[in-house]
Amino acid sequence: ATLSASMRGFTVWDYVVFAGMLVISAIIGVYYAFVGGGQKTSKDFLTGGRSMSALPVALSLTASFMSAVTVLGTPAEIYRYGAIFCMFAFTYGLVVLCSAEIFLPVFYKLGITSTYEYLELRFNRYLRLCGTILFIIQTASKSQSCSMTLYTGIVIYAPALALNQVTGFDLWGAVVATGVVCTFYCTLGGLKAVVWTDVFQVGIMVAGFSAVIIRAVVVQEGIGRIVNDSYYGGRLNFWDFNPNPLQRHTFWTILIGGTFTWTGIYGVNQSQVQRYIACKNRLHAKMSLYINLVGLWAILVCATLCGLSLYSIYKDCDPWTAGMVSALDQLMPYLVLDILRDFPGVPGLFVASAYSGTLSTVSSSINALAAVTVEDLIRPHFRSLSEKQLSWISMGMSLFYGGVCIAMAALASLMGALLQAALSIFGMVGGPLLGLFALGILCSFANGIGAFVGLISGFAVSLWVGIGSQIYPPLPERTNPLYLSVAGCNISTGNLTSTESPLTTVFSTPATERPALADDWYSLSYLYFSTLGTLITVAVGIIISLLTGGLKQNTDRRFLLTKEDFLSNFSCSKSETKVEVLNRQPFPVAAEGTDNPAFSHIEMDVASAKSKANGLHI
């Protein structure tokens, strides 16, 4: 799709703004590579030496989950389907609550670097390996920070697509540039560089959104007109309490399905957990999650306002139906060039904000993938390696995964609509993994056999429904796309493209061939993929554990969520010594301390010396 002649491409100032963002990100990496003696150990590199405070970690958590998929996909989603997407505000609240009160206390008191280390401590080595491999597949494909491999490809490809659409900037040049800058500062600066570049990038994202919103309000002569247009165009469809799980977005699918999908990301995903574990004490770790919630809400409000502005400006002439853009994800760049073309540098700021989303997500993915590989695959098998050697290996892995993520972006170019594909992939892998951790932390009788069979069952069912829904996309009555008009366009009708299927998919199947399963089972809302995976994993895990003598086993209380973990919320502020005990290992570390990379000898000594004062040892 070509842009109309009145919309010029980038000016020199746009490129200056954009290049400035990349250069500052790279400088932060160089700074943390050398400040304070650089990355002496793999612990410095992967967890920032466990010395981070709550605010930068909170902004970093926000940045890495709000990727270019958010900057480009969410406003287009609201333009097409309405503002019911705002119901995610409730979902984010529940997700943060679950992550901070169920998963964080257990991970923090064990002092682990890789969340999959927990699976070995609680179950066995084979489940740890299963979790690690699933995570690596998921993450390299995604570029966000959940299941990293798959998603990373989507996240790199999205802004490159936007750049290509807006400026004619070379698509693969953009993909490689993102990957290279990202890999550069991840490899040099480790987690500290990732966190502080995220802080900078979240500022750029908010600035980019704000520029679009402010200019749209000026163009439309006030926010009242935008809200009015949205109301009469049916875009303010906040309350849809239809309980049907086949409807794509309703209050219930977003609240229930969204909570499971995002808890899989925030509660147990390596890229997120690795950050809050890097906080200096548990109070800071919890605060980082709660502060991040405010950031998530702010970004959601910005994206919603952008989506409603899109509708208000293009209500009489939809650029997508009229063939001016070839995909919904290109609407935001199209709008930016349309309303901001007279302001040199501002379109560059918007593209920089889409790119910031990408960089923050990709960097957290690369860092998390390096951590998982080093802690779960290399350290247990090569025990003679020194910390300095492991630090160098961690850097090498960052470099390697940077390359893999760029390759995955090539694969992502074949995927369908960005937002849905990203969340579907998360759901397919994230759900069963969330179920596995929930079994370990909440069910004292769950054993290794039950957990393994549960994981395989959950994974099989998630994959079945997930792949089925990609082959047979849900019909429009399930997705409820809203009406788009081209009445105000001065174009010939021969130009129109069909609006029948709102999602482009890899597979196109003639409607006549749809099997019976396609309209009920495969039409399940994509948000429920994760819920399904989690519930099946937990249910099968509990049944098999009970059948294989789970009640007879004696599970160490450290690996479970206990009453003391919850009560310690209230004791943190009262006694400084208690915080000190919570910071350190709250139990004498015997056999496993030497295998557990997160404990240095000094920490182990402190733990044993303080075992008298230890409030959590049961």
N, C-alpha and C positions, 0 to 999 in steps of 0.2 A: 504494500500500500504506500502510495507516495503522499507526502505532505503537500498541502496547497501552496501555491507560489508565494502567497503573502507571508507564509511562515518560513523565515530564514532559518538556516541551521545555526550552529554555535558561532559566537564571535570569539575573538582572542581572549576577552575577559572571562568568558565561560570556561575556556580551557585553563586559564590561570587559576581560577577558583578551584577547579576540579583537581589540577595538579598539586595545588597547595595542600589539599586535604590528604592526598597520597603521600606527599613529602613529610608532612607533620607526623603522620602515622609511622612512617619509616624511622624518623628521628627518635620517636619515643622508644622504639625497639633498640636502637643503637645506645641510647642513654642507659636503659636498664641492663644492657649487656655488660656495661663497664662500671656503673655506679656501685659503690659498696663492695667492690672486688668481684663483681660479675656473678655468674651462676656456678658456685663451687661444687654443689652436689646436685643429684637428681631431684632432691627434695626442694632445693631452692628453685630449680627450673620448673618443676611440675606443680608445686603448691606455694610458691612465693615465700618459702621459709616459714609458713604459717604465721605471718605477721601482719596480715592485711586488716584494715578497719572496715566498719560496716558500710559507709557511704559509697566509696568507689566500687566495692563488690556489688552493692545493690544496683548501681547504674550499669555495671558490667552485665549483671543478670538480665536487666531490662534490654540492653543493647543486643545481646546475642540472640534473644528470642524474637526481637522485632527486626526481622531482616528485610531485605529488599522485597521479599514476598509480601511483607506488611505494607511497605511504602507504595508498591504498585498494585498488589492484589486486593487489599482490603477496601480502598476507595472504589475500585471497579466492582467488587462484590456488593457494596452498598448501593452503587448506581444501578446494578442489575437486579438485585434481590431485596433491597430495602434495608432499613436500619435495625432490623431484628438482630443483626450481628452484634449490636451493643449489649445484648444480654450476656456476652462474654465477660462483662464487668463483674457479674455475680460469680461466674465460673472462676475467674482469676482469684477472687477472695477465698473461695473454698480450696483451691489448689494450694495457695500459699499457706493456709491453715493446716492442711494435711501434711505438706512438706515440712513445715517448721515444727509441728508437734508429734508427728509419727516417725518420719524417716530421719530427720536431722539429729535428734538426740542419740539414736543408736549409732549412726555413722560417726558422729563427732566424738563420742566417748571411746570408740574403738580406735580412733586416730588413723583411719586407713587412707591410702592415697587413691586406690582404685576401688570403686564401689563393688566390683566383682570379687575383690578380696573377701568381702563379707560372705559371699556364697560359699567360699571354701571353709571359712571359720564355722559357719552355721550348718552347712550340709557336707559337701565334699569337693575335691579338686575338679571332678568332671563337670559339675554344674557351673563352677567358676569358668571353666573353659567354654562351655555352651554360652554363657552370658557374654563373655568377652567377644566371641566370634560373631554372635548376633549383633552386638553393639557396633563392631567394626563395619559389618556389612551395611547397617542402617546409616552410619554416620558418613562414611566416605561418599555415600550416594546422596547425602543431603546437605551439607554445608551449613546446617544450622547447628544444633548441638544436641541432638537427641539420639538418633540412631544414625550415626553420623555420616557414613559414607554415601548413602543414597541421597540424603537430603542436601549434602554439600553441593552436589552437582547442580541441583535445582537452584540453590541460592546464588551460585556464581553466574549461572546462565541468565537468571531473571533481569538483573540490571544491565547486563551486556545487551540483552534484547532491547531494553528501553533506550539505551544509548544509541544502538544501531538505528532504531526507529526515529529518534529525535534528531540525530546529528549526522547520520550516515557514517558514524565512527565504525571502524572495522569490527565486526562482531567478535571474531576470534582474537583479535588484538586486545579487545577489552577483557575477554575471559582470561587470557594469559597475563595481562597487566595486573588484574585483581589477584590472581593466584600467586604471582611472583612477589608483589609487595607484602601480601599477607604471610607467605612462607618466610620472607625475609625477617619481619619483626618477630614472628613466633619463634624462629630458630635462634635468633640472637638473644631475645629478651625473656623468653619463657613466660610463665603465668603473669608476672608483674607487668610485662609489656602488654600482654593481652588485656588485662584489666584496665590499665590506664589509657590505652588507645580506645577501648570501649567507652570510657568516660568522655573522651573528646568526641567520639563519633555519635554518641547519643545527643550531644549538643547540636551537632551538624544536622541530625535527623529532625530534631524539633525545629531548627531554623528553617530547613527546607519546607516542612509542612506549614509552618507559620507564614512563610512568604506566599505560598499558594492561597492559604485561607484569607489572609489580609487583602491580597489583590482581588480575589473572587468577591469578597464583601464590597470592595470599592466598585468593581465592575457592575455588580448587581444592585448597587445603591442601597446597601444595608443588609444586615443578616436576616431581617424580617422577611424580605422577599425570598431569600433562599429557603427559609423554613416553610413559608407559605406555598411555594412551588412544590416542595417535597411533600407537603401534606396533601395537596390536591393530586399529586402524581402517585399517591399510595406508597411513598417511600418511608413514611414514619410508622411502619408496621411493627411496633415494639412488642405488642402483646399477642402472641399466638399460642394458646394453651392446648393445641391439638395434641393428644397423647400418642398419635400414630407414629411408631418408630420408623416408618418408611419415608415420612416427610423430611426433606433435607435439613432445614433449620426450623425448629419451633422452640419455644421456651424450654421444653423438657429435653429435647435432643442436645441443646446447647448447654443446659445446666448439668445434666447427668453425663451425657457422652463427652462433652467438653472437659468436664472435671477429670474423668478417667484419662482422656488423651493427654491433657496438660500435666497431670500429676505424674504420668509416666516420664514426662520431660523434666519437671522441676524436682520431683521427689527422688527419683533413682537414676536419672540420666547422668552419666559421668561428667559431661561438660558443665552442668550446673552444680552438681554436688562438689566437684573438684574446687569450685570457687568458694562456696560457703565454708568448706572444710579448711580453706586457706585463711580464714579469719583468726584473729589472735585469741579469742575465747568464745565460749558458746553463746554468750549474750550478744556479742557482735554478729555471730553467725545468724542467729534468729532475727536480729534487727535488720540485717541485710535483706532477708526475705520480705519482711514487712515493709521496709522502705521501697523495695523494688515494686511492690504492689501499686504504690502511688504512681511510679513511673509507667507501669503497664496501663493504668487507667488514663494517664495523660496522653499516651501514644494512641490509645483506642479513641479518645475524644477527637484528637487531631485527624485521625484517619476517617472517622465518621463525618466530620465537618467537610473534609475534602471530597468525600463521596457525594454528600448532599449538594455541595457546590457544583460538582460535575453535572449532576442531574439538572440543577437549576439553570445552568448555562446552556446545556445541550438538550433541554426537554423537547424542543421542537425539531431538532436535527441531530439525531444520534450518529456520531461519526463511525460507529462500528457497523451499524446496519447499512449506512451509506457507503461503506467500503473505503472510508478515509484511513481507517486503521484496520489491521488484519486480525487483531486479537484484543480481548478486553483489557489485558494487562498493559496495553499500549495507550490506554485512554489518559492516564495521568501525564505521561510525557507530552502527549498531544495537547492537553489543556495548558500545560506549562508554557509550551512554545506559543500557544494561541494568546494567552492573556499577559504573559511576561516578556514578549519578544522585544518590547521597547526599553527593557531594563537590563543593560549589559551586565553579565555576571550572575544574574539571578537564576536563569535556566541552569547554569553551571552549578549553582548551589543546590538546586533540586536533584540534579543527577548525582552530585556529591553525596546527598543524603541517602539516595537509593544505594549508592556504593558503600556508604558507611554501614548501612544495614548488612550488606554482604560481607564486608571485611570483618565486622564484629562477630558475625556468625561463623564464618569460615575459620577465623583465628581460634575461636573457642573449640571448634571441632578438631582442628589440627592438634591443638595442645592436649585435648582429651584423648584423642587417638594415640598420641605419643605416650601419654601416661598409662593407658590401658596396655599398650604393647609392652612397654618396659616393665611395668609392675606385674602383669599377669603372664606374659609369654617369655620374657627374657630373664628377669631376676630369679625366678624359682629354679631355672635350669642351669644358670651360670653363676653359682654362688661365690666364685672367686673374684668377681669383678669389683673393683674399688668404686667409691662414690664418684670420684673424678671421671672414671671410665663410663660409669652409668650416665653421668651428666652429658658427656660427649655423645653417647648412644641416643639419649633423649633428643639431642639437637638433630642428630642424623635422622631419627624417626620423623621429626617435625618436617624436615626437608622432603623425606620420602612421601609423607601423607599429603604435603602441599601438591606434589606432582600428581598423586592419585586423584585428588579432588578436582584438579584441572581436567584430567581425563574423564571424570564422571560428568563434568559439565557438558562434554560432547554427547554423552548418553542422554543427559537431561534435555538436549535440544530435540529429542524424539518424543518427549513426554507431552501429555495433554495440558490442560489448564493448570497453571502453576500452583495456586493455593490448594486446590483439592488434591492434587497428586502428592504434594508435600505432606499434608495432614494424613492422607490415606496410608502413606508409607510409614509415618510415625505410628499410626494406629496399629498397623499389621504387626510391627515388631515390638512397639512400646507396650502394648497391652499385656501380652504374655509375660514380658520381663517384670512389669509392675506387679502382676499376680505372683510371680516367683518371690520377689522381695517381701510382698505383703504376707505371704505364707510364712516366710522365715521370721519376720519381726512380730507378727500378731498371733501365730499359732504355735504354741510350745511343743505340740505333739507332731508337727509336720516333720517328716524325715526325708532323706535324700531320694529314696525310691519314689515316694509320693510327689515330691517336687519335680523330679525329672519327667514322670509320666504326665503330670499336670502341665508342665511347660510345653511338651511336645503336642498334647491335645489342644491347648489354647492356640499354639502357633499354627497347627494344621487348620483349625476352624477359621481363624483370622485370615489366613492366606486364601482359603477356599472362597470366602465371601468377598475378600478384597480383590482378588484377581477376577472373580466373576463379575464384580461391578465395573471393572475396567473394560471387560469384553462386552458386557451388555449394560451400557450406561442407563441410569434411571430415566424414565420418561419425563417430559416437561411438567406434567401435573404433580410429580413428586418433588420437583425442584422449585416450583412456583416462580419462574422468572417473571418480572413485572414488565408492563407494556413500554415499548420504546417507540417514539414517533420520528418519522422523517418528513413530516408535512412541511416543515419550514426550510427544507433543503432545496437549493436550486440545482437539482441534478436530474438526469434522465432516469426513468424507472428501470431501464435495462441494467442499471448499475447495481441494483440492490442485491444484497446477499441474504440468504435465508436466516431467520432468527430461531429456527426450530430447535436446534440443539445448542444450548448455551455452553457446552463443554466440548472442546475438540478432544478426541481420544486417539490413542495409538491404533486401536482396532476399530474399523467401521463394519457394522453388521447390518444387513438388510432387516427391516422391522419384522418381516414375515418369519424370520428364523428364530425369534425369541422363544426359548423354552419356558415351561411353566415356572421354573424357579426364578426366572429373570425379573418378574414383576412383583415378587414378594421378598424372597430371601436376598437376591442380589441387589434389590432396590433399597436395602437397609441404609439409613443415613450414614454417611462416611464417618460421622463422629462416634457412632456406636461400634465401629470395628474394634477400637481399643477396649471399650467396656466389655464386649463379647469375649475378647482374648483374656482379659483379667479375670472375669467371673468364671470362665471355664477352667482356667489354670488353677484358681483357688478351690473350686468345687471338686475337680478331679483330684487335686493334690490332697485335700482333706480326706476324701473317701479312701484313696489308695494308702495314705499314711495310716489310717485307722485299721485297714485290713492287714497291713504289714507290721503291726506291733508298735505303732508310733507312740501309744500311751505309755509303753514300758521304758522308753528312752529318757535319759536325764539330760535335759538341755540346759546349757550354761545360761544363767539369767542375763549375762552381759549382752547376749545376742538378741534379746527380746526387749520390747518396749515395756518398761516397768512403771509402777506407781511413782517411784522415786524420780524417774525421768521427768514426769509431769510436775511433781511438787517442786523440783529444783528450779522451776521458773520463778517461784516466789521467794526462794532463798538466795538467789543470785545477788539481789540488791542489798540484802541484810548483812551478809558476812563476806568479807574479802577472801578469807581463807577458803571458804567453800568454793568460790570461783576458781581459786588456785587449784583446788583438788579436782574440780571439773575439767580444768584445762588439761591436766596431766592424766596419765593412765590411772583410773581410780581403782586399780587392783594390782596386786603383785604380778608382774609379767614373768611367767615361767618359760615353758618350752617354746611358745609361739613367738615370743618377743624378738628372738633373733631372726625369725623369718619375716617379721613384719617390718617393712622398710620405713614405716612412719615413725618408729621409735629409735632415737639415737641412744647411745649408752647413758648419756647424762639424764635423759628423760626417764630411762628405766630406773636409775638410781634414785631419782626424786620420788618416783612412784613407790618404790619399796620403802623408802624412808618415811613416807607419809602414810603408809598403810594404816597406821593407828587412827589418823584423822579422817580416814576415808569414809565419806558419807554414803557412797553408793554401793560399797561392797556388801554383798548379801550372802 
